[in-house]
Amino acid sequence: MNDRAPISHPHDYYVDLVIRAPKVPPDEFTPSERTNDPELFGNNFWRLFQSLFGAEKAADPQEYRKNLYVPLNRVEAECAGPWAQFLEHNRDLVRQIDTALNQYQVYNELLMHKVNLAGEGRDRNDYSEPEAFEALGLKEVGIYACRQLNPLLREASDRMKKEGINSEEYF
């Protein structure tokens, strides 16, 4: 059984993407970044905003909402007034998160390609291709994306609390 995501582009597309994507040079990594994979503030908190933007951009918002990531449905149901106030009072911050999420999505796309390469390598007992792909700067792309997004997510969490929403419930 093939449990890997379908490959939507040829390998060269991903190589070009990882080469062109903004990066943090390894000599500028923090000690934590040297030893850990890129991490986002609040674990899956970013998915709350990803699903918000997806609903706004969907061709069929009703259909999109049927398959929606649960926290957006929860925050809208449990905190309808405060959530609406948060969105109204923080339009600029929300737009900045949307922009930063675009860069994080690039990293996710690259990461999924590496996973696919690893799966293909497992089938052949050869992991040289995913290692070579990662060496092009995958971690550096992820750290750049996380550095862009994390301060915005922290700020959103703080501002949600000021509106009476326990943002940690959506981490």
N, C-alpha and C positions, 0 to 999 in steps of 0.2 A: 504494500500500500504506500502511495506517495503522500506524505503528510506535509510537504513543502508548499509554500505559496507559489502560485503560477508566476512565471517570469514574464513581465510585460514588455521588457526592452532587452536588446542584446547586451552582452557583457561590456562592450566598448562604450555604450551609453553611460553605464555606471562608472566606468573608469574615468571618462571625461567629466562626469558630474562630481566625483570625489576630488579630482584634480582642481576643478574650477571653484568648488565651494569654499566659502570663508573658513579659516582655521585659526586656532591658537597654536603658535609654535611650541613644541615640546619643552624648550628651555624656559617658557613662561608658565608652565603648569605649576599649580600649587602642589604641596606634598600629597594632599589627598587625591588630586587629579592624576598624579603619577602612578598611584597604586590602585585606583578604583576606576571603574567604567563611568562615563558621564551619567550624572544623576540630576533629576529634576526635583525642585522643591515640592513637597507635599505628595510625593509618589505619583499617584494618578490624578492629582488635582487639575493638571493641564487638560485632561479629557473633558472636564466640565465645560471649558471654553471651546475646545475643539468641537464638541457636540453642539454648542450654541451657534457657532459659526456655520457648521454643516447644515443645521436646520434653516438658518437664514439664507443659505446659498442653494439649497436643494431645489431641484426642478419641481418636485412634489413634496412639500414640507410635511403634509399629513402622513404620507408613506414613510418618509424619513423618521418621523417621530415614533412610528410603530416599532422601529428597530433601534431606537435611540439608546445610547449609553445611559444607564439608569440614574446617575446623579443629577443630570439636568432635569429629568422628570421629577425627581425627588425635591430638588431645590425649588422648582416652580410650584410643586404641590404643597410643600411644607412651609415655604417662606415667600409666598407669592408677592406680597406687598413689599417686604424688604428687598427681595431680589429685583423687582422692578425699579425700586429706588436706587439700588446699587448700580444697575445698568444705566439709569438716567443720569446719576451723579458722576459716573466714571466713564463717560463715552470715550475720552481720549485714551485712558488706560486700557480699556477693552480693545480699542483699535490697535494700540501698540502690542497687546498680547496676540491679536490676530496676525500681525506682521511677523512677530517673533515665532509664532507657531509655524508659519510657512517655512522658516529655516529649520525648525526642529523636524518638520515633516520630511525635508530633504535628508536629514540624518537618518530618520526612520526608514526611508526608502533604501538608503545605502546599507543600513544594518540588515534589512530583510534580504537584500541581495547577498550579503556575506553569509547569512544563514542558509540561503539556497545553495551557495557555492560549497559550504561545509557539508550539506546533505549530499550533494553530488560527489564530493570528495570521500565521504563515508562509504558511498556505494563502491568507490574504486580503491578505498583505503589509501587515499592521497589527499592530504590537506594543504598542499603547497599553494593552490590557487586562492583559497580564502585568506591565507596568511599574506600572500603577495598583495591582495586587494586591500587588506587592512593596513599594510605598510605604506600605502599611498596617502594615508592621512585620515582614515576613518575616525579614530579616536579624537583627533584634533578638530574635525568637523563637529563631532558631538559635543565636545567641550565648548566650542564657540557658541553653538546653538543653546546649550544650557546656560552659559553665561549671559546670553541675551534674554532668555526667558525667565530665569530664576528670580531676578529682582522684581520683575513685573508680577510674577505669581505671588511673591511675598507681599508686595504692595496690595494686590487684589485681596489676598487673605486678610490683611489688616483692615482694609476698607470694608470688606464684607462684615467683619466683626463690629465695626462702627455702625453698620446698618442693622445690627441685631441678628446676623447669620453666623452660626458656628461653622466656619469654613472647614475646620478639621474633620467634620463629618463627611466631607467630600474628598478627602485625601486618599 
